[in-house]
């Protein structure tokens, strides 16, 4: 999987990626559950919810503390397969917790 370079993040009007060609990956150690990704995504890829126990368990001590301070909320991508790589989520995330990765073929 290859992360998109800043030059590859396209404005929504220029999105040319096929749905599912890229998928958003959320770094739960950075995500503070502020929901900007949910608000800006034109494809409703994201949802904000309580972090799953398995995901919480994988966080470092600092990540767990950050999660607790922010109400244990995290972004999830139940509709990652409809992502068209517009990059709005990447730009909107104040924690820089989202990366667009080319999906495996």
C-alpha atoms as one frame of an Amber mdcrd trajectory, in Angstrom:
protein
   0.000   0.000   0.000   1.260   3.455  -0.894   0.274   6.614   0.997  -0.769
   9.596  -1.099   1.709  12.448  -1.335   0.365  15.945  -0.644   0.404  16.582
  -4.411  -1.882  13.578  -4.925  -4.585  14.901  -2.566  -7.126  16.333  -4.956
  -9.854  18.886  -4.314 -13.328  17.316  -4.410 -14.179  18.876  -7.776 -11.190
  17.106  -9.306 -11.675  13.691  -7.703 -10.961  11.141 -10.346 -10.188   8.076
  -8.259 -12.593   5.219  -8.640 -14.550   4.308  -5.511 -12.355   2.075  -3.378
  -9.134   2.781  -5.289  -7.888   4.569  -2.162  -9.046   3.977   1.394  -8.746
   6.283   4.393  -6.763   4.902   7.321  -7.358   6.432  10.755  -4.478   6.494
  13.234  -6.419   5.888  16.455  -3.449   6.997  18.557  -3.862  10.483  17.049
  -7.636  10.691  16.490  -9.375  12.834  19.110 -12.903  12.276  17.824 -13.558
  15.850  16.722 -15.621  14.665  13.706 -14.287  17.095  11.088 -13.829  14.126
   8.744 -17.485  13.185   9.159 -18.569  16.740   8.372 -16.463  17.238   5.226
 -16.672  13.837   3.554 -18.958  14.106   0.506 -19.275  10.303   0.357 -20.275
   9.626   4.010 -17.287   7.314   4.453 -16.782   8.202   8.129 -18.669   7.766
  11.362 -17.708   8.857  14.857 -18.205   6.366  17.674 -16.703   4.937  20.816
 -13.388   3.255  20.093 -13.658  -0.538  19.958 -12.137  -2.400  22.910  -9.672
  -4.225  20.627  -8.503  -0.946  19.048  -8.224   0.711  22.467  -6.143  -2.204
  23.772  -3.608  -1.714  20.954  -2.943   1.927  21.870   0.147   2.977  23.781
  -0.300   4.370  27.300  -0.202   7.900  25.879  -2.704   6.928  23.170  -5.044
   5.445  25.780  -4.829   8.585  27.909  -5.523  10.778  24.871  -8.499   8.605
  23.973  -9.918   8.776  27.511  -9.503  12.576  27.659 -11.473  12.855  24.400
 -14.342  10.634  25.502 -12.955   7.504  23.816 -14.377   8.715  20.499 -12.704
   7.760  17.236 -13.413   7.978  13.531 -14.250   4.744  11.743 -14.675   4.124
   8.020 -17.574   1.717   7.500 -17.955   2.900   3.900 -14.269   3.052   2.923
 -15.132   1.265  -0.323 -16.935   4.368  -1.653 -14.023   6.755  -0.968 -12.948
   8.648  -4.104  -9.778  10.141  -2.580 -10.816  13.788  -2.619  -8.568  14.366
   0.397 -11.001  16.601   2.293 -10.748  14.358   5.355  -6.953  14.541   5.337
  -7.033  18.333   5.115  -9.775  18.734   7.746  -8.295  16.503  10.446  -6.615
  18.771  13.032  -4.600  15.838  14.424  -3.412  14.678  10.983  -4.735  11.232
  11.898  -6.001  10.285   8.422  -3.951   8.944   5.528  -5.227   7.864   2.131
  -3.710   4.560   1.072  -3.956   2.932  -2.331  -6.127  -0.160  -1.853  -4.724
  -3.548  -2.704  -5.813  -4.744  -6.110
